[in-house]
């Protein structure tokens, strides 16, 4: 059985920034500025205040203003300091997205999920063409633009090394040769972090998302993961994941805090 404490710790440890992001470390926080091709811009990656909460929040916001962007995205995690959401709301922050933290015990055999209604082919993005296909699907789901070709090439090279070594990568689903879905996977300390699950709108409802989940879980179990962790959109992916055997351990709202 997974404990709430273990899941909260695994969720707090999940901090991601692409290689080409700008990362600023303060004494009690880390801010990440994503490259221009992402739909999101500036986010708080970590926040570990040691003193009064209000001044610590103000210090993050003041540093973020130096980027001269309209807003700062701030995720209130399961392990966030008590009162953080109220502090952000008091500074004009509004919830732009709510994530649900879901986990599944992988120490037992992973039962097969219902098969998709479509005849799918799955490919890991270990070459440029597949990595570009996955990135294009991501744009349909998350917005933004395709990364430059050299960044896609670098990502494919990284996945080509990580996938056979058990580190995970990007999985792309094809229907009749057309890319229709993708999902990310990173294995760290026995935790399979499932991210970025997207299906192109025209193919939703055919079990493609579910098939991507099952394929990544199978890979994770093969490579020794004991927990699967997802931060899913409460409206879209979370209901599917609960049906796939995941348990909800709480929600993490993301506040957009105005900087101007």
C-alpha positions as CSV (number, residue, x, y, z in Angstrom):
1,X,0.0,0.0,0.0
2,X,1.2,3.5,-0.8
3,X,1.1,6.0,2.1
4,X,0.0,9.6,1.7
5,X,3.4,10.6,3.1
6,X,5.4,8.7,0.5
7,X,3.2,10.1,-2.3
8,X,3.5,13.6,-1.0
9,X,7.3,13.3,-0.8
10,X,7.5,11.8,-4.3
11,X,5.3,14.7,-5.6
12,X,7.5,17.3,-4.0
13,X,10.6,15.7,-5.4
14,X,9.2,16.0,-9.0
15,X,10.7,19.2,-10.3
16,X,11.2,19.5,-14.0
17,X,12.8,22.1,-16.3
18,X,14.1,21.6,-19.9
19,X,17.8,21.8,-20.5
20,X,17.4,25.2,-22.3
21,X,15.4,26.8,-19.5
22,X,16.6,29.7,-17.4
23,X,16.7,28.6,-13.8
24,X,17.2,31.1,-10.9
25,X,18.0,29.8,-7.4
26,X,17.3,31.9,-4.3
27,X,18.0,31.0,-0.7
28,X,14.4,29.7,-0.3
29,X,13.1,29.3,-3.9
30,X,13.8,28.3,-7.4
31,X,12.2,30.0,-10.4
32,X,12.3,28.7,-14.0
33,X,11.7,30.6,-17.2
34,X,10.7,28.3,-20.0
35,X,11.9,28.9,-23.6
36,X,9.7,30.8,-25.9
37,X,8.3,27.8,-27.7
38,X,6.4,26.7,-24.5
39,X,2.9,28.0,-23.8
40,X,3.8,28.6,-20.2
41,X,6.4,31.2,-19.2
42,X,7.6,31.7,-15.7
43,X,7.0,29.3,-12.8
44,X,8.1,28.6,-9.2
45,X,9.9,25.3,-9.2
46,X,10.5,25.1,-5.4
47,X,9.6,27.1,-2.3
48,X,11.1,26.2,1.1
49,X,10.7,29.2,3.4
50,X,12.4,29.1,6.8
51,X,10.8,32.3,8.3
52,X,7.5,34.1,8.1
53,X,5.5,33.1,5.0
54,X,4.3,36.5,3.8
55,X,7.8,38.1,3.4
56,X,9.1,34.9,1.8
57,X,6.3,35.1,-0.8
58,X,7.0,38.7,-1.4
59,X,10.7,37.9,-2.0
60,X,9.8,35.4,-4.7
61,X,7.4,37.8,-6.4
62,X,9.9,40.7,-6.3
63,X,12.6,38.5,-8.0
64,X,10.1,37.3,-10.6
65,X,9.3,40.9,-11.6
66,X,12.8,41.2,-13.0
67,X,11.7,38.9,-15.9
68,X,9.2,41.6,-17.0
69,X,6.4,39.1,-17.7
70,X,2.7,39.6,-16.7
71,X,2.3,36.7,-14.3
72,X,4.1,34.0,-12.2
73,X,2.7,30.5,-12.1
74,X,2.9,29.0,-8.6
75,X,1.8,25.4,-7.9
76,X,0.6,24.8,-4.3
77,X,1.9,21.3,-3.7
78,X,0.8,18.7,-1.2
79,X,3.7,19.6,1.0
80,X,3.4,23.4,0.6
81,X,3.5,25.6,3.7
82,X,0.1,26.0,5.3
83,X,-1.5,29.2,4.2
84,X,0.4,29.5,0.9
85,X,-2.8,29.5,-1.2
86,X,-4.3,32.3,0.9
87,X,-1.1,34.4,0.6
88,X,-1.2,34.0,-3.2
89,X,-4.8,34.9,-3.4
90,X,-4.2,38.0,-1.2
91,X,-1.7,39.1,-3.9
92,X,-4.2,38.8,-6.7
93,X,-3.4,35.2,-7.6
94,X,-6.1,33.2,-9.3
95,X,-6.3,29.4,-9.9
96,X,-5.6,28.8,-13.6
97,X,-5.4,25.0,-13.4
98,X,-5.8,22.3,-10.8
99,X,-3.8,19.1,-10.9
100,X,-4.8,15.9,-9.1
101,X,-2.0,13.9,-7.6
102,X,-2.6,10.2,-8.4
103,X,-0.4,7.2,-7.6
104,X,-0.5,3.5,-8.2
105,X,1.4,0.7,-6.4
106,X,3.5,-1.2,-9.0
107,X,4.9,-3.7,-6.5
108,X,2.2,-6.1,-7.7
109,X,1.6,-7.2,-11.3
110,X,0.0,-4.5,-13.4
111,X,-3.4,-5.8,-14.6
112,X,-4.2,-5.3,-18.3
113,X,-6.4,-2.3,-19.1
114,X,-9.2,-2.6,-21.6
115,X,-7.8,-2.5,-25.1
116,X,-8.2,0.7,-27.2
117,X,-10.9,0.9,-29.9
118,X,-8.1,1.7,-32.4
119,X,-5.3,-0.4,-33.8
120,X,-2.3,1.5,-32.4
121,X,1.4,1.4,-32.9
122,X,3.6,2.7,-30.1
123,X,7.1,4.0,-30.7
124,X,9.7,5.5,-28.3
125,X,11.0,8.8,-29.6
126,X,14.6,7.7,-30.0
127,X,15.0,9.3,-33.5
128,X,14.4,12.7,-34.8
129,X,11.2,11.9,-36.8
130,X,9.4,10.3,-33.9
131,X,10.5,13.0,-31.4
132,X,9.2,15.6,-33.8
133,X,5.9,13.8,-34.1
134,X,5.5,13.6,-30.3
135,X,6.4,17.3,-30.0
136,X,3.8,18.2,-32.6
137,X,1.1,16.3,-30.7
138,X,2.1,18.1,-27.5
139,X,1.5,21.4,-29.2
140,X,-2.1,20.4,-30.0
141,X,-2.7,19.6,-26.3
142,X,-0.6,22.2,-24.5
143,X,-0.2,25.0,-26.9
144,X,3.1,26.7,-27.7
145,X,5.2,26.0,-30.8
146,X,7.4,23.3,-32.0
147,X,11.0,23.5,-30.6
148,X,13.8,24.2,-33.1
149,X,15.0,21.1,-34.9
150,X,18.3,21.1,-33.1
151,X,16.5,20.8,-29.7
152,X,14.3,18.0,-31.0
153,X,17.5,16.2,-32.3
154,X,19.1,16.6,-28.9
155,X,16.0,15.3,-27.1
156,X,15.9,12.3,-29.4
157,X,19.6,11.5,-28.6
158,X,18.8,11.8,-24.9
159,X,15.9,9.4,-25.2
160,X,17.9,7.0,-27.4
161,X,20.3,6.6,-24.4
162,X,17.7,6.6,-21.6
163,X,15.1,4.2,-23.0
164,X,17.2,1.1,-23.2
165,X,18.9,2.0,-19.9
166,X,15.5,2.1,-18.0
167,X,15.3,5.9,-17.6
168,X,12.2,6.4,-19.6
169,X,11.5,8.9,-22.4
170,X,8.8,10.0,-24.8
171,X,6.3,7.4,-26.1
172,X,4.3,8.3,-29.3
173,X,1.1,6.5,-30.4
174,X,0.4,6.2,-34.1
175,X,-2.9,5.3,-35.9
176,X,-2.4,4.2,-39.5
177,X,1.0,6.0,-39.5
178,X,-0.4,9.3,-38.1
179,X,0.8,10.5,-34.7
180,X,-2.3,10.7,-32.5
181,X,-0.9,10.8,-28.9
182,X,2.1,11.0,-26.7
183,X,3.1,10.6,-23.1
184,X,6.3,11.2,-21.1
185,X,7.9,8.9,-18.6
186,X,10.8,9.4,-16.2
187,X,12.0,6.8,-13.7
188,X,13.7,8.2,-10.6
189,X,14.3,6.4,-7.3
190,X,11.8,3.7,-8.1
191,X,9.1,6.2,-9.0
192,X,7.6,6.2,-12.5
193,X,6.7,9.8,-13.3
194,X,4.0,9.9,-16.0
195,X,3.7,13.3,-17.7
196,X,2.3,15.1,-20.7
197,X,-0.3,12.6,-21.8
198,X,-2.1,14.1,-24.8
199,X,-4.4,12.7,-27.6
200,X,-5.2,14.8,-30.6
201,X,-8.8,16.0,-30.2
202,X,-10.2,14.2,-33.3
203,X,-9.2,10.8,-31.8
204,X,-10.3,11.3,-28.2
205,X,-12.6,8.6,-26.8
206,X,-10.9,5.7,-28.5
207,X,-8.8,4.5,-25.6
208,X,-5.5,6.0,-26.9
209,X,-4.7,7.8,-23.6
210,X,-5.4,4.6,-21.7
211,X,-3.1,2.6,-24.0
212,X,-0.3,5.1,-23.5
213,X,-0.7,4.7,-19.7
214,X,-0.6,0.9,-19.9
215,X,2.5,0.9,-22.2
216,X,4.4,3.2,-19.8
217,X,3.3,1.2,-16.7
218,X,4.5,-2.0,-18.4
219,X,7.9,-0.4,-19.2
220,X,8.1,1.0,-15.6
221,X,7.5,-2.4,-14.0
222,X,10.0,-4.0,-16.3
223,X,12.6,-1.5,-15.1
224,X,11.9,-1.9,-11.4
225,X,9.6,1.0,-10.5
226,X,7.4,0.4,-7.5
227,X,5.2,3.5,-7.7
228,X,3.6,5.3,-10.6
229,X,2.9,9.0,-10.1
230,X,0.8,11.3,-12.2
231,X,-0.2,15.0,-11.8
232,X,-3.3,14.9,-14.0
233,X,-5.8,17.6,-15.0
234,X,-8.8,17.2,-12.7
235,X,-11.2,17.6,-15.6
236,X,-9.5,15.6,-18.4
237,X,-7.0,12.9,-17.4
238,X,-7.7,12.4,-13.7
239,X,-11.0,10.5,-14.2
240,X,-9.4,8.1,-16.7
241,X,-6.5,7.5,-14.4
242,X,-8.8,6.6,-11.5
243,X,-10.5,4.0,-13.7
244,X,-7.0,2.7,-14.5
245,X,-6.3,1.8,-10.9
246,X,-4.8,5.1,-9.7
247,X,-5.7,6.5,-6.3
248,X,-6.1,10.3,-5.7
249,X,-4.0,11.7,-2.9
250,X,-5.1,15.3,-3.2
251,X,-5.0,18.3,-5.5
252,X,-2.4,20.9,-6.3
253,X,-3.8,24.2,-7.7
254,X,-1.6,26.3,-9.9
255,X,-2.1,30.0,-9.2
256,X,-1.3,32.8,-11.7
257,X,0.1,35.6,-9.6
258,X,0.1,39.0,-11.4
259,X,3.5,40.8,-11.5
260,X,2.3,44.1,-12.9
